[in-house]
Amino acid sequence: MIKCHLSRILGERRLKVADLVRATGINRKTLDRIYSEEVTRIEFDTLEAICKYLEIGIAELYEIVE
């Protein structure tokens, strides 16, 4: 299973999904689904925009868990 840490990262930085929407231009519904781990696929440009804005690597955002 793949675990997304977006909610934890935003919480630690006291950011909201709305902040991410404004900064990246990614659709709110898309980010809501990523945040709540309901997404089944993600576009590379979306992933890149999130990681660049948060200044993190992909491995910090996503993790494979057993």
C-alpha positions, -999 to 999 in steps of 0.1 A, spaced: 0 0 0 12 35 -7 8 61 21 5 98 14 19 122 40 4 154 26 -21 159 55 7 155 81 31 178 62 5 205 58 -4 202 95 32 205 107 36 236 86 3 250 96 -8 252 59 -42 245 44 -51 229 12 -63 263 0 -27 276 4 -15 248 -18 -43 255 -44 -33 292 -46 4 285 -48 3 256 -73 -28 262 -94 -38 226 -89 -76 219 -88 -90 220 -53 -109 187 -58 -77 170 -69 -58 182 -38 -87 172 -15 -85 137 -29 -47 135 -25 -50 149 10 -76 124 21 -58 95 3 -87 88 -20 -66 92 -52 -58 62 -73 -34 79 -97 -15 112 -98 -1 131 -127 37 138 -126 32 176 -131 9 176 -100 33 156 -80 62 179 -91 42 211 -82 34 198 -47 70 187 -40 85 220 -53 61 241 -33 67 222 -1 104 218 -9 104 181 -3 113 150 -23 88 124 -35 99 100 -8 89 125 19 54 128 4 47 91 -5 58 59 12 53 22 6 40 5 37 32 -32 43 
